Each structure stands twice: as structure tokens, then as C-alpha cells.
Amino acid sequence: MSIRMKEIRARSTRKVTLQCASLGAVFVLVLVPGCKKESAPETEVTVQAEHPAQGPIAEQITADAVLTPLAQAAIEPKITAPVKKFYVQRGARVKAGELLAALENNDLTAAAMDNKGAYLAAQAVFDTTTKAQVPEDTLKAESDFAQAKANLELNQSIVTSRKQLFQEGAIPGRDLDTAQAALVQAQAAYDAAKTHLDSVRSVSRAAALKEAQGQLTSAEGRYKGAEAEVNYSKIRSPIDGVVTDRPLFAGETATAGTPLITVMETSSLIAKTHIGQSLAQQLKVGSAAQVHVPGLANPVEGTVSLISPALDPGSTTVEVWIKIGNKAGTLKVGTPVKVSITGVSVPRAWKIPNSAVLSADDGSKFVMVVGADGAAHRKPVTLGITDGEDVQVESGLASADMVITGGSYGLDEATKVKIGPAGGDSNDDSGDNKGGGDK
């Protein structure tokens, strides 16, 4: 029994010894990691790079815009009446002055005829007054005055003669008194005739002419007003263009002040946009522009036709119009578009692609360049104008710098790089050009 116990104890001792030896080996491996492994090669990133180019560059000011018609007329009737007839449909091209629709106007035509009759009657009264009545009244007053004057002179001569005869004793005093009384009456008649003639010449004639003229003018105004009412029932186009809206049908009532027909001139369109004041100061009427229309592969060429002289009070921006041709009618009013306007230009500028420019946390700009050590290094730059593809570099770069134009996003300082095509495999050594070689 004791011999058996000794064998069991011996086996247990050997097992514990082996376990401790295994743990010691593991411990040694943990303490000395990778002692039997080789170090991994440093990662190399494939990028695209090029030298700064020198050449002309023109700033392209881009903004959102909306296409609007060159001219537009939402024609509203001035009277409320049923539509008698339409002469155009939507899409019809019309000329200025062309009849588009007619409203019911029988009552207006009757009123115009009535006022025309009153006008003709007033005209006849005016002619009678100015050509007959006033001249006759003046002539009669002049005749009465002449007769009174002659009668006065006659009575004066009679009184003079009888005074002489009375002094000679040839006639009694009663005859002289009778002559003197007749002279007084003749003088009174003369004074009355003279006053009446002066009144006819200075007051009555002028008042009669004004009265007749006033009645004629009033009648003419009523007649022209009635004629205008009739003309209001005829809807004509004020501009050349295309009918874009006609909401009613014949027989329905057109309401005064509500658009009945809309006409737009779409042979040319206006792209209206708003840009900042500092950018607007670089523009002038006639500046070249491009309008990028959804669905069209190529932009539409245009020119700046208007720069607002005042800021928009809500946005403190400047409204700018770009005029483009649309004779084919392919462009539609109301389409949202992108506009690109040519601003300041520099004939000889150092420029790099916009894709090469990165922004720091503080907003400053920098680029990554390939150094002589084959690693990427950050260089702060000062930028100028951009044309949408390239940007002017005012300072910070030399012509010999190899600027990373692709693959620089998220690239750490001193990262090993090699220049290759976009999407290249970093393990592919073909085309490897470390240290700033040309692309």
C-alpha cells in the first residue's frame, strides 16, 4: 500500500514540473515578442502630382439662377363680362396689337351710341353759339349803340339851335325846354347802349363761348369714355410673344383685374441671379457668361445684360441678369440653372488644380507636395482667383514643386508616396517616381 502511494506522488510531481516548464516558455515568448518575426515594410501611397503651370486664368463667378422671359404680359380685362370668343390657343405666337379675345359688349356699344348722339348735339350747339348767336348779339349791341349815339348828337344840335333862337326871341322858352328834355333822354339811351355793348364784348361773348365749349367737352368726354369701354372688351397683346396661359373658355365670365391671357417673349431668356457685392464690382454689362441647363450636355453662352444699381434689401446682394438666346424654344421659363460669369482675369498666373487645395482647421489653405525624400509634406499657400478648375497661387509654391493633385485627402505629413495614375496599386512599382519626378 505504501509503495502504491509513492508512485502516485511521483507522477504528480513530474506533471506539475512539466506544467511549470510550459508556462515558463510562454512567459518568455510574451516577454520577447517578435523575436522570431521580420519587421513589415513601410506603407507607400500612390498619388497624382504635377508642377504648377503658368498661363492665363479668368475668375468664374458661379451662382444659382432661374430662367425668366425677356418680356411678359399677364393681360387683365378692365371690365367684367362673359368671354364672347377666343382667337388664340396656348402656344400660339402673337404680335403686339393682335386681337386675342373678345368679351360681350352689346350694352357697351349701345351706351357708346347714346353718348355719341349727345356729343353731336353739343357740337351743333357750340357751332350755333360761336358762329351765329354770339356774333348776332354783338352786332345788335353795336347797332343799338350807334343809333343811341346818333340820336344823342341830333338832340344836342337841336338844343344848340333852339338856344340861339330863344335868345333872339324867335321861339318861346317852352320849345327850348322840350329840346333839353329830349337831350337828357338821348344821353341816357346812349349811356345804356354803350354799357350793354361793352358788356357784350368783354363778358357775355366770352361766357357764352365758354359755356358752349364746356358742354361740348363734357359730351365729348362721355362719348370717348363709352368708346373706351367698348375697346376694353377687345383683348389685344401688348407685346410680341407666345401665349403661355389661357385659363378660361368661351362663355365663361372674365373678371376685371384677373389675368385672362399670359403672353411671354421667349425668343431670348434672362437668367436672374444674386451675387455678393464684392463679386458684382468685378462685372460689367457685356461680360461673357455661361448658363448650365439641366438636361443639356453643353452650357449655353450668354452675356451680362443688367447689373442692379442697388443692393437687395433682404439679402444685401446684387441682382444680375444674363441674357441667352432661345429661338428654338428648347429652354423653358422657370427652369433652375447654374450660371458662370467671367470676372477678373490674370494673363500670366501660376495655377494648380482646385483638387490640390486643402483646408486646415483654422480655415487656411495648404497643399501637399512630394519632397526629395519621396514623402508628402504640407505647404501653406496664398490663393487668388479661380476659374472653377484651376486656382491662382499668389505665394507659397515654387515652379519646381511637385504638387499632389489627387490622393492627398487624409494624407499625413511625411507619408511615403509614389506618383502614379489614379486608382493605381501601391504594390505596383511600375511608374514609380519618388522624389518629385514629373508625372
C-alpha positions as CSV (number, residue, x, y, z in Angstrom):
1,M,0.0,0.0,0.0
2,S,2.8,2.4,0.8
3,I,4.6,1.5,-2.5
4,R,1.4,2.5,-4.5
5,M,1.1,5.8,-2.8
6,K,4.8,6.6,-3.6
7,E,4.2,6.0,-7.3
8,I,1.2,8.3,-7.4
9,R,3.1,11.1,-5.6
10,A,6.0,10.7,-8.1
11,R,3.7,11.0,-11.1
12,S,2.0,14.2,-9.7
13,T,5.4,15.8,-9.1
14,R,6.5,15.2,-12.8
15,K,3.2,16.6,-14.1
16,V,3.5,19.8,-12.1
17,T,7.1,20.2,-13.2
18,L,6.1,19.9,-16.9
19,Q,3.3,22.4,-16.5
20,C,5.6,24.9,-14.9
21,A,8.1,24.4,-17.7
22,S,5.4,25.1,-20.3
23,L,4.2,28.3,-18.5
24,G,7.8,29.5,-18.4
25,A,8.2,29.0,-22.1
26,V,5.1,31.0,-22.8
27,F,6.2,33.7,-20.4
28,V,9.5,34.0,-22.3
29,L,7.6,34.3,-25.6
30,V,5.4,37.0,-24.2
31,L,8.4,39.0,-22.8
32,V,10.2,38.8,-26.1
33,P,7.6,39.4,-28.8
34,G,8.5,39.1,-32.4
35,C,11.9,37.9,-31.7
36,K,11.5,35.4,-34.4
37,K,9.4,37.7,-36.8
38,E,10.6,40.0,-39.5
39,S,9.5,43.8,-39.5
40,A,6.7,44.8,-42.0
41,P,7.7,47.1,-44.9
42,E,6.6,50.8,-44.6
43,T,3.3,51.6,-46.5
44,E,3.6,53.7,-49.7
45,V,0.6,55.6,-51.1
46,T,0.1,56.2,-54.8
47,V,-0.8,59.8,-55.6
48,Q,-1.1,62.0,-58.7
49,A,1.1,65.1,-58.9
50,E,2.2,67.8,-61.2
51,H,4.2,71.1,-61.3
52,P,2.4,74.5,-61.1
53,A,1.5,75.7,-64.5
54,Q,1.9,79.3,-65.7
55,G,-0.7,80.8,-68.0
56,P,-3.8,83.0,-68.2
57,I,-6.7,82.5,-65.8
58,A,-10.0,84.2,-65.5
59,E,-12.2,84.1,-62.4
60,Q,-15.5,82.3,-62.9
61,I,-18.3,83.5,-60.6
62,T,-20.8,80.8,-60.2
63,A,-24.3,81.1,-58.7
64,D,-27.8,79.6,-58.9
65,A,-30.3,81.3,-61.2
66,V,-33.8,80.9,-62.7
67,L,-34.8,81.4,-66.3
68,T,-37.3,84.2,-66.8
69,P,-38.8,85.6,-70.0
70,L,-37.4,88.6,-71.8
71,A,-40.8,90.3,-71.5
72,Q,-44.1,89.1,-70.0
73,A,-47.7,90.4,-70.0
74,A,-50.4,89.0,-67.8
75,I,-53.3,90.6,-69.6
76,E,-56.2,91.6,-67.3
77,P,-59.5,92.9,-68.6
78,K,-60.7,96.2,-67.2
79,I,-64.3,95.1,-67.3
80,T,-66.2,92.1,-66.1
81,A,-68.0,90.3,-68.9
82,P,-68.5,86.9,-70.4
83,V,-65.9,85.8,-73.0
84,K,-67.5,86.0,-76.4
85,K,-64.7,84.4,-78.4
86,F,-61.0,83.4,-78.1
87,Y,-58.8,83.9,-81.2
88,V,-55.7,82.1,-79.8
89,Q,-54.7,78.9,-78.0
90,R,-51.8,78.1,-75.7
91,G,-48.6,78.0,-77.6
92,A,-49.7,80.4,-80.3
93,R,-47.2,83.0,-81.3
94,V,-48.7,86.5,-81.4
95,K,-47.7,90.0,-82.4
96,A,-48.1,93.3,-80.5
97,G,-51.6,94.7,-81.0
98,E,-53.1,91.4,-82.2
99,L,-56.7,90.6,-81.1
100,L,-56.6,87.7,-78.7
101,A,-60.2,87.6,-77.3
102,A,-63.5,89.5,-77.4
103,L,-65.9,90.0,-74.5
104,E,-69.7,90.5,-74.7
105,N,-70.2,94.3,-75.3
106,N,-73.7,94.9,-76.7
107,D,-74.7,97.1,-73.7
108,L,-71.4,99.0,-74.0
109,T,-72.0,99.6,-77.8
110,A,-75.5,100.9,-77.1
111,A,-74.2,103.3,-74.4
112,A,-71.5,104.5,-76.8
113,M,-74.1,105.3,-79.5
114,D,-76.1,107.2,-77.0
115,N,-73.2,109.3,-75.9
116,K,-72.2,109.8,-79.5
117,G,-75.6,111.4,-80.2
118,A,-75.2,113.7,-77.2
119,Y,-71.8,114.7,-78.4
120,L,-73.1,115.6,-81.8
121,A,-75.9,117.7,-80.3
122,A,-73.4,119.5,-78.1
123,Q,-71.2,120.1,-81.2
124,A,-74.2,121.6,-83.0
125,V,-75.0,123.9,-80.1
126,F,-71.4,125.0,-80.0
127,D,-71.4,125.8,-83.7
128,T,-74.6,127.8,-83.3
129,T,-73.4,129.7,-80.4
130,T,-70.0,130.6,-81.8
131,K,-71.0,131.2,-85.4
132,A,-74.5,132.7,-85.1
133,Q,-75.8,133.7,-81.6
134,V,-72.7,135.4,-80.2
135,P,-72.0,137.4,-83.4
136,E,-75.7,138.4,-83.7
137,D,-75.8,139.6,-80.1
138,T,-72.6,141.6,-80.6
139,L,-73.9,143.1,-83.9
140,K,-77.2,144.1,-82.3
141,A,-75.5,145.8,-79.3
142,E,-73.2,147.7,-81.7
143,S,-76.2,148.8,-83.8
144,D,-78.2,150.0,-80.7
145,F,-75.1,151.9,-79.6
146,A,-74.7,153.6,-83.0
147,Q,-78.4,154.5,-83.0
148,A,-78.2,155.9,-79.5
149,K,-75.1,157.9,-80.4
150,A,-76.7,159.4,-83.5
151,N,-79.9,160.3,-81.5
152,L,-77.8,162.0,-78.9
153,E,-75.9,164.0,-81.4
154,L,-79.1,165.1,-83.1
155,N,-80.7,166.2,-79.8
156,Q,-77.5,168.1,-78.9
157,S,-77.7,170.1,-82.2
158,I,-81.4,170.8,-81.7
159,V,-80.8,172.2,-78.2
160,T,-77.9,174.3,-79.5
161,S,-80.1,175.7,-82.3
162,R,-83.1,176.5,-80.0
163,K,-80.9,178.2,-77.5
164,Q,-79.8,180.6,-80.2
165,L,-83.4,181.1,-81.4
166,F,-84.6,181.7,-77.9
167,Q,-82.0,184.3,-77.3
168,E,-83.2,186.0,-80.5
169,G,-86.8,185.8,-79.3
170,A,-87.8,183.7,-82.2
171,I,-89.2,180.8,-80.1
172,P,-90.8,180.6,-76.7
173,G,-88.9,179.0,-73.8
174,R,-91.2,176.0,-73.8
175,D,-89.6,174.8,-77.1
176,L,-86.2,175.1,-75.6
177,D,-87.2,173.1,-72.5
178,T,-88.7,170.4,-74.7
179,A,-85.5,170.1,-76.6
180,Q,-83.4,169.9,-73.5
181,A,-85.6,167.1,-72.0
182,A,-85.2,165.1,-75.2
183,L,-81.4,165.6,-75.0
184,V,-81.4,164.2,-71.5
185,Q,-83.3,161.1,-72.6
186,A,-81.0,160.6,-75.6
187,Q,-78.0,160.8,-73.3
188,A,-79.4,158.2,-71.0
189,A,-80.2,155.9,-74.0
190,Y,-76.6,156.4,-75.3
191,D,-75.1,155.5,-71.9
192,A,-77.2,152.4,-71.6
193,A,-76.3,151.2,-75.2
194,K,-72.6,151.9,-74.6
195,T,-72.7,149.9,-71.3
196,H,-74.5,147.0,-73.0
197,L,-72.0,146.9,-75.9
198,D,-69.1,146.9,-73.5
199,S,-70.7,144.0,-71.6
200,V,-71.4,142.0,-74.7
201,R,-67.8,142.4,-75.9
202,S,-66.0,141.7,-72.6
203,V,-68.3,139.4,-70.6
204,S,-71.3,137.9,-72.4
205,R,-69.5,136.8,-75.5
206,A,-66.6,135.1,-73.6
207,A,-69.1,133.5,-71.1
208,A,-71.3,132.2,-74.0
209,L,-68.2,130.8,-75.7
210,K,-67.0,129.1,-72.5
211,E,-70.4,127.6,-71.8
212,A,-70.7,126.2,-75.3
213,Q,-67.2,124.9,-75.2
214,G,-67.8,123.3,-71.7
215,Q,-70.9,121.5,-72.9
216,L,-69.1,120.2,-76.0
217,T,-66.1,119.0,-73.9
218,S,-68.3,117.2,-71.4
219,A,-70.3,115.5,-74.1
220,E,-67.1,114.5,-75.9
221,G,-65.6,113.0,-72.7
222,R,-68.7,110.9,-72.1
223,Y,-68.6,109.7,-75.7
224,K,-64.9,108.8,-75.5
225,G,-65.4,107.0,-72.2
226,A,-68.1,104.9,-73.7
227,E,-65.9,104.1,-76.7
228,A,-63.1,103.1,-74.3
229,E,-65.5,100.7,-72.6
230,V,-66.2,99.1,-75.9
231,N,-62.5,98.8,-76.7
232,Y,-61.9,97.3,-73.2
233,S,-64.0,94.3,-74.4
234,K,-61.4,93.6,-77.1
235,I,-58.3,92.0,-75.6
236,R,-55.1,92.7,-77.5
237,S,-51.5,91.7,-76.9
238,P,-49.2,94.5,-75.8
239,I,-46.0,92.6,-76.9
240,D,-44.7,90.0,-79.3
241,G,-44.5,86.6,-77.8
242,V,-46.1,83.2,-77.1
243,V,-49.4,82.5,-75.3
244,T,-48.4,80.6,-72.2
245,D,-51.7,80.6,-70.2
246,R,-55.4,80.9,-71.0
247,P,-57.4,79.7,-68.1
248,L,-61.0,80.3,-69.3
249,F,-63.1,79.0,-72.2
250,A,-65.6,81.0,-74.3
251,G,-68.8,81.7,-72.4
252,E,-67.1,81.9,-69.0
253,T,-67.0,85.3,-67.3
254,A,-63.8,87.2,-67.3
255,T,-63.3,89.2,-64.1
256,A,-61.7,92.6,-64.1
257,G,-58.2,92.6,-62.6
258,T,-57.8,88.8,-63.1
259,P,-55.3,87.6,-65.8
260,L,-57.2,86.3,-68.8
261,I,-54.3,85.5,-71.1
262,T,-50.5,85.5,-70.4
263,V,-48.0,86.3,-73.2
264,M,-44.3,85.8,-72.8
265,E,-41.4,86.8,-75.1
266,T,-39.2,83.6,-75.0
267,S,-37.0,84.1,-78.1
268,S,-34.5,85.3,-75.5
269,L,-34.5,84.4,-71.9
270,I,-33.0,86.1,-68.8
271,A,-31.2,84.0,-66.1
272,K,-31.7,86.1,-63.0
273,T,-29.2,85.6,-60.1
274,H,-27.9,87.3,-57.0
275,I,-24.2,87.6,-56.1
276,G,-22.2,89.3,-53.5
277,Q,-21.4,93.0,-53.8
278,S,-17.6,92.4,-54.0
279,L,-18.0,90.0,-56.8
280,A,-20.5,92.2,-58.6
281,Q,-18.0,95.0,-58.7
282,Q,-15.8,92.9,-60.9
283,L,-18.5,92.6,-63.6
284,K,-19.8,94.9,-66.3
285,V,-22.6,94.8,-68.8
286,G,-21.5,92.7,-71.7
287,S,-19.3,90.3,-69.7
288,A,-19.3,86.8,-71.0
289,A,-21.2,84.1,-69.1
290,Q,-22.4,80.5,-69.4
291,V,-25.6,79.0,-68.3
292,H,-25.7,75.3,-67.4
293,V,-29.2,73.9,-68.0
294,P,-30.2,70.5,-66.6
295,G,-30.5,68.0,-69.4
296,L,-28.2,69.8,-71.8
297,A,-24.7,68.4,-72.3
298,N,-23.1,71.8,-73.2
299,P,-23.6,75.1,-71.5
300,V,-25.5,78.0,-73.2
301,E,-23.4,81.1,-74.0
302,G,-24.8,84.4,-72.8
303,T,-23.8,87.9,-71.7
304,V,-24.5,90.1,-68.7
305,S,-27.3,92.4,-69.7
306,L,-28.1,94.1,-66.3
307,I,-26.3,94.7,-63.0
308,S,-28.7,96.2,-60.5
309,P,-27.5,99.7,-59.2
310,A,-28.8,98.9,-55.7
311,L,-28.5,96.1,-53.2
312,D,-31.4,93.8,-52.5
313,P,-32.6,95.0,-49.1
314,G,-33.3,91.4,-47.8
315,S,-30.1,89.6,-48.8
316,T,-27.7,92.6,-49.4
317,T,-26.7,91.0,-52.7
318,V,-26.8,92.4,-56.2
319,E,-29.2,91.1,-58.9
320,V,-27.5,90.3,-62.2
321,W,-29.2,89.3,-65.4
322,I,-27.6,87.1,-68.1
323,K,-29.3,87.1,-71.5
324,I,-29.3,84.0,-73.6
325,G,-30.8,83.1,-76.9
326,N,-33.8,80.7,-77.2
327,K,-35.1,81.0,-80.8
328,A,-35.6,77.2,-81.0
329,G,-37.7,77.3,-77.8
330,T,-35.9,74.4,-76.2
331,L,-35.4,76.3,-72.9
332,K,-38.3,76.7,-70.6
333,V,-39.2,79.6,-68.3
334,G,-38.8,78.8,-64.6
335,T,-36.0,76.3,-65.1
336,P,-33.4,76.4,-62.2
337,V,-29.9,76.7,-63.7
338,K,-26.3,77.4,-62.8
339,V,-24.6,80.4,-64.2
340,S,-20.9,81.0,-64.6
341,I,-19.8,84.6,-65.3
342,T,-16.3,85.6,-66.3
343,G,-14.8,88.1,-63.9
344,V,-11.2,89.3,-63.3
345,S,-8.5,87.8,-65.5
346,V,-4.8,87.4,-64.9
347,P,-2.7,86.9,-68.2
348,R,0.3,85.2,-66.5
349,A,-0.5,83.4,-63.3
350,W,0.9,80.3,-61.5
351,K,-2.1,77.9,-61.2
352,I,-2.8,74.5,-59.9
353,P,-5.9,72.3,-60.0
354,N,-8.6,73.1,-57.4
355,S,-8.4,69.4,-56.3
356,A,-4.9,70.0,-54.9
357,V,-6.1,72.7,-52.4
358,L,-6.8,71.5,-48.8
359,S,-8.2,73.4,-45.8
360,A,-6.8,73.5,-42.3
361,D,-8.9,73.6,-39.2
362,D,-8.3,77.3,-38.9
363,G,-9.5,77.9,-42.5
364,S,-6.1,78.5,-44.0
365,K,-5.2,76.8,-47.3
366,F,-2.4,74.4,-48.0
367,V,-1.2,71.8,-50.5
368,M,0.8,68.6,-50.2
369,V,4.0,68.4,-52.2
370,V,6.3,65.4,-52.9
371,G,9.6,66.1,-51.3
372,A,13.0,65.0,-52.3
373,D,12.8,62.2,-49.7
374,G,9.8,60.7,-51.5
375,A,7.4,61.7,-48.8
376,A,4.4,64.1,-48.7
377,H,4.9,67.4,-47.0
378,R,2.5,70.3,-46.2
379,K,3.0,73.7,-47.7
380,P,0.8,76.7,-46.8
381,V,-0.3,78.8,-49.9
382,T,-2.0,82.1,-50.6
383,L,-4.6,81.7,-53.4
384,G,-6.1,84.2,-55.8
385,I,-8.9,83.8,-58.4
386,T,-10.3,80.5,-59.7
387,D,-11.9,79.5,-62.9
388,G,-13.7,76.5,-61.4
389,E,-11.0,74.0,-62.5
390,D,-7.7,75.8,-61.6
391,V,-6.8,78.3,-58.9
392,Q,-4.2,81.0,-58.9
393,V,-1.3,80.6,-56.4
394,E,-0.1,84.0,-55.3
395,S,2.6,82.7,-52.9
396,G,3.8,79.6,-51.2
397,L,4.9,77.5,-54.2
398,A,7.9,77.3,-56.5
399,S,7.8,76.2,-60.1
400,A,9.8,73.1,-59.2
401,D,7.4,71.9,-56.6
402,M,5.6,68.7,-57.4
403,V,2.1,69.4,-56.1
404,I,-0.1,66.4,-55.2
405,T,-3.4,66.8,-57.1
406,G,-5.0,63.5,-56.3
407,G,-4.9,61.2,-53.3
408,S,-3.8,63.9,-50.9
409,Y,-7.0,63.9,-48.8
410,G,-6.3,62.5,-45.3
411,L,-2.6,62.1,-46.2
412,D,-0.4,62.5,-43.1
413,E,2.8,64.5,-43.0
414,A,5.9,62.6,-44.2
415,T,3.8,59.7,-45.6
416,K,5.8,57.9,-48.2
417,V,4.2,58.4,-51.6
418,K,4.8,57.4,-55.2
419,I,3.4,59.1,-58.3
420,G,1.1,57.0,-60.4
421,P,-2.2,57.0,-62.2
422,A,-5.5,57.5,-60.3
423,G,-6.6,54.2,-58.7
424,G,-3.1,52.6,-59.1
425,D,-2.0,49.7,-56.9
426,S,0.5,50.8,-54.2
427,N,2.3,47.4,-54.5
428,D,2.9,48.0,-58.2
429,D,6.4,49.5,-58.7
430,S,5.7,50.4,-62.3
431,G,5.9,54.2,-62.9
432,D,7.4,54.7,-59.5
433,N,8.7,58.3,-59.4
434,K,9.6,59.2,-55.9
435,G,11.3,62.4,-55.0
436,G,9.3,64.8,-57.2
437,G,9.7,63.4,-60.7
438,D,7.3,64.5,-63.4
439,K,4.0,62.7,-63.9
